[in-house]
Amino acid sequence: MIESDHHLPPVQPHDSVSHSHPHTHIHSEASLRQIVNRLSRIEGHIRGIKVMVQESRPCPDVLVQIAAIRGALDRVARLVLDEHLTECIARAAAAGNIEAEIEELKIALDRFLP
């Protein structure tokens, strides 16, 4: 039986009200499209696993699919990190507030990495 991740914090929309960071993240349309497309595929894959569980498919089959999603999420995280390093960190360095941006990244990585 698969348990929910009720212990995870809710995902907040990226807007000026809920966004606690003092700067705006600007990314290319191509980059955003690539990340959103990958997340959409992962979302579909998760729905497929839900169906597998509802159909009482063998646990090893479900676990293999979960591992595939983990890998896909790791690849999306890598894209987001690469984008952050090439765009946001570079922009912060040019603006003279690199220390704050690096500290923010460290906090995020502490929560992201096991």
C-alpha positions as CSV (number, residue, x, y, z in Angstrom):
1,M,0.0,0.0,0.0
2,I,1.4,3.4,-0.9
3,E,1.0,6.2,1.7
4,S,0.4,9.8,0.9
5,D,3.1,12.4,1.4
6,H,0.9,14.5,3.8
7,H,4.1,15.7,5.5
8,L,5.2,17.7,2.5
9,P,4.7,21.4,2.5
10,P,2.1,22.7,0.1
11,V,3.3,24.1,-3.2
12,Q,2.9,27.8,-3.4
13,P,2.1,29.6,-6.7
14,H,4.9,31.8,-8.0
15,D,3.6,35.3,-7.6
16,S,4.4,38.5,-5.7
17,V,2.0,37.6,-2.8
18,S,3.3,34.2,-2.0
19,H,6.9,34.5,-3.3
20,S,9.1,35.3,-0.4
21,H,12.2,36.1,-2.4
22,P,13.2,39.7,-3.0
23,H,13.9,39.2,-6.7
24,T,12.2,38.0,-9.8
25,H,13.2,34.8,-11.6
26,I,13.2,35.3,-15.3
27,H,13.7,32.3,-17.5
28,S,13.6,31.7,-21.2
29,E,10.3,30.4,-22.8
30,A,12.2,27.4,-24.1
31,S,13.5,26.5,-20.7
32,L,10.2,26.9,-19.0
33,R,8.5,24.9,-21.8
34,Q,11.0,22.0,-21.4
35,I,10.5,21.8,-17.6
36,V,6.7,22.1,-17.8
37,N,6.6,19.4,-20.5
38,R,8.7,17.0,-18.4
39,L,6.5,17.7,-15.4
40,S,3.4,17.0,-17.4
41,R,4.9,13.6,-18.5
42,I,5.7,12.8,-14.9
43,E,2.2,13.8,-13.9
44,G,0.8,11.3,-16.4
45,H,3.1,8.6,-15.2
46,I,2.0,9.1,-11.6
47,R,-1.6,8.8,-12.8
48,G,-0.6,5.5,-14.5
49,I,0.9,4.2,-11.2
50,K,-2.3,5.1,-9.4
51,V,-4.2,3.0,-11.8
52,M,-1.7,0.1,-11.3
53,V,-2.3,0.3,-7.6
54,Q,-6.1,0.4,-8.0
55,E,-5.9,-2.6,-10.3
56,S,-3.8,-4.5,-7.7
57,R,-0.8,-4.9,-10.0
58,P,2.2,-6.6,-8.6
59,C,4.2,-4.5,-6.1
60,P,7.5,-5.0,-7.9
61,D,6.0,-3.5,-11.1
62,V,4.7,-0.5,-9.1
63,L,8.1,0.0,-7.5
64,V,9.9,-0.1,-10.8
65,Q,7.5,2.6,-12.1
66,I,8.1,4.7,-8.9
67,A,11.8,4.4,-9.5
68,A,11.3,5.7,-13.0
69,I,9.5,8.7,-11.7
70,R,12.2,9.4,-9.1
71,G,14.7,9.4,-12.0
72,A,12.5,11.7,-14.0
73,L,12.1,14.1,-11.1
74,D,15.9,14.1,-10.5
75,R,16.4,15.1,-14.2
76,V,13.9,17.9,-13.8
77,A,15.6,19.0,-10.6
78,R,18.9,19.1,-12.6
79,L,17.3,21.2,-15.3
80,V,16.0,23.6,-12.7
81,L,19.3,23.8,-10.9
82,D,21.2,24.3,-14.2
83,E,18.8,27.1,-15.1
84,H,19.2,28.7,-11.7
85,L,23.0,28.6,-11.9
86,T,23.2,29.9,-15.4
87,E,20.5,32.6,-15.1
88,C,19.7,33.5,-11.5
89,I,23.1,33.2,-10.0
90,A,24.7,35.0,-12.9
91,R,22.1,37.8,-12.7
92,A,22.6,38.1,-8.9
93,A,26.4,38.4,-9.4
94,A,26.0,41.1,-12.0
95,A,23.6,43.0,-9.6
96,G,26.0,42.6,-6.7
97,N,23.8,40.4,-4.5
98,I,25.4,37.1,-5.1
99,E,25.7,36.3,-1.3
100,A,22.0,36.4,-0.8
101,E,21.3,34.3,-3.8
102,I,23.8,31.7,-2.8
103,E,22.4,31.5,0.7
104,E,18.9,31.0,-0.7
105,L,20.2,28.2,-2.9
106,K,21.9,26.6,0.1
107,I,18.6,26.6,2.0
108,A,16.8,25.1,-0.9
109,L,19.5,22.4,-1.4
110,D,19.3,21.5,2.3
111,R,15.7,20.7,1.9
112,F,16.1,19.0,-1.5
113,L,19.0,16.7,-0.7
114,P,18.5,13.8,1.7
